Amino acid sequence: MNYSLRKAQPDEIEWLYELNRKSFVEVVVRQFGRWDEAFQRQMFFSKWEKPRPAQIIEKGSDRVGVVILEQLEDCDWLHEIQICPNYQGQGLGTTLLRDLLADARTRGVPLRLKVLHANQDAKRLYARMGFQEIERLANHFLMEIS
């Protein structure tokens, strides 16, 4: 599946919030019982107070998602991968994960991420890709693949 990545621009923050809301509202309600819009907005925007290595995922000229990957000395840390709902289930996430994993392997480091306990669809995708659960945190599974 073809896609391109480009650096997220400051004027895309509201689009990124809407993508975040669409991506997580159902799983947050499953895990925590409700979606508190004011709290979620505050939490989301506080993460953006300092620059983040966010890249917009595009197919052609359409924005279809975001990936936030931090390359650390001992691992590549996948903070976020969000695909617009109408582009999910078409192999884009799998293709992107394979590309991120190939890059991590080239650097000789594992790829790590956290996934909410209630986000079983994502956890199944990560397990199919070979990610292993390495720790169970209060609200997340910490997963890794080498």
C-alpha positions in Angstrom: 0.0 0.0 0.0 1.5 3.3 -1.1 1.6 6.2 1.4 3.9 9.2 2.1 4.9 10.9 5.3 5.4 14.6 5.9 6.0 16.7 8.9 2.9 17.8 10.7 2.3 21.6 10.6 1.2 23.8 13.5 -2.1 24.7 11.7 -3.1 21.0 11.6 -3.5 20.7 15.4 -7.3 20.7 15.3 -7.4 18.1 12.5 -5.0 16.0 14.6 -7.3 16.4 17.7 -10.3 15.3 15.6 -8.4 12.3 14.3 -7.4 11.5 17.9 -11.0 11.7 19.0 -12.3 9.5 16.2 -9.5 7.0 16.8 -9.9 6.7 20.6 -13.4 7.7 21.7 -14.8 4.1 21.6 -11.8 2.5 23.3 -11.6 5.2 26.0 -15.3 4.7 26.8 -14.8 1.0 26.9 -11.8 1.4 29.3 -12.8 4.3 31.4 -16.6 4.4 31.1 -16.9 7.8 29.3 -15.2 10.4 27.1 -14.8 13.7 28.9 -14.3 16.1 26.1 -12.8 18.9 28.2 -10.3 16.5 29.8 -9.4 14.8 26.6 -8.8 18.2 24.8 -6.6 19.4 27.7 -4.6 16.2 27.8 -4.2 16.1 24.0 -3.1 19.8 23.7 -0.7 19.6 26.6 1.2 16.9 24.7 1.8 19.4 21.9 3.2 22.2 24.1 6.7 21.1 23.0 7.4 20.0 19.5 6.6 16.3 18.7 8.1 14.2 15.9 4.7 13.9 14.2 4.3 13.0 10.6 1.1 13.2 8.6 0.3 10.0 6.7 -0.9 10.8 3.2 -2.4 8.8 0.3 -2.2 11.0 -2.7 -3.3 14.4 -1.5 -5.5 13.0 1.3 -4.4 13.2 5.0 -5.2 9.8 6.3 -3.4 9.5 9.6 -0.5 10.4 11.9 2.5 8.6 13.2 4.6 9.9 16.0 7.9 8.0 16.3 10.9 8.9 18.5 14.2 7.4 17.7 16.0 6.8 21.0 19.4 5.3 21.6 18.0 2.0 22.8 14.8 1.7 20.9 12.4 3.3 18.4 9.4 4.5 20.5 6.1 4.5 18.6 4.0 7.1 20.6 1.1 7.2 18.2 -0.2 5.6 15.1 -3.7 6.7 14.1 -5.4 6.0 10.8 -8.7 7.7 9.8 -11.5 5.2 10.3 -12.5 5.2 6.5 -8.9 4.1 5.7 -8.6 1.4 8.4 -8.7 -2.3 7.5 -7.0 -1.8 4.1 -3.5 -2.7 5.2 -2.1 0.8 5.6 -1.4 0.3 9.3 0.3 -3.0 8.7 2.4 -1.6 5.9 3.5 1.4 8.0 4.4 -0.8 10.9 6.4 -3.1 8.7 8.3 -0.1 7.4 8.9 1.3 10.9 10.1 -2.1 12.0 12.5 -2.5 9.1 14.0 0.9 9.9 14.4 0.0 13.6 16.1 -3.3 12.6 18.5 -1.4 10.3 19.4 0.7 13.4 19.7 -2.5 15.5 17.1 -1.4 18.1 13.6 -2.8 19.0 10.4 -1.0 18.2 8.3 -0.3 21.3 4.7 0.9 21.9 1.9 1.1 24.5 -1.6 0.1 23.8 -4.7 0.6 26.0 -6.0 -2.6 27.6 -9.4 -2.0 25.9 -7.9 -1.6 22.5 -7.9 -5.3 21.6 -8.1 -4.7 17.9 -4.8 -2.9 17.9 -3.3 -5.4 20.3 -4.2 -8.2 18.0 -2.7 -6.4 15.0 0.5 -5.8 17.0 0.6 -9.5 18.1 0.1 -10.7 14.4 3.1 -8.5 13.5 5.2 -10.2 16.1 5.1 -7.7 19.0 5.4 -9.3 22.4 3.8 -8.0 25.6 6.7 -7.2 27.9 4.9 -5.4 30.7 1.3 -4.9 31.9 0.9 -1.3 33.1 -2.1 0.2 34.9 -3.9 1.2 31.7 -1.7 -0.1 28.9 0.2 -3.1 27.6 3.9 -2.3 26.8 4.8 -4.2 23.7 8.1 -4.7 21.8 9.4 -6.3 18.7 13.1 -6.8 17.7 
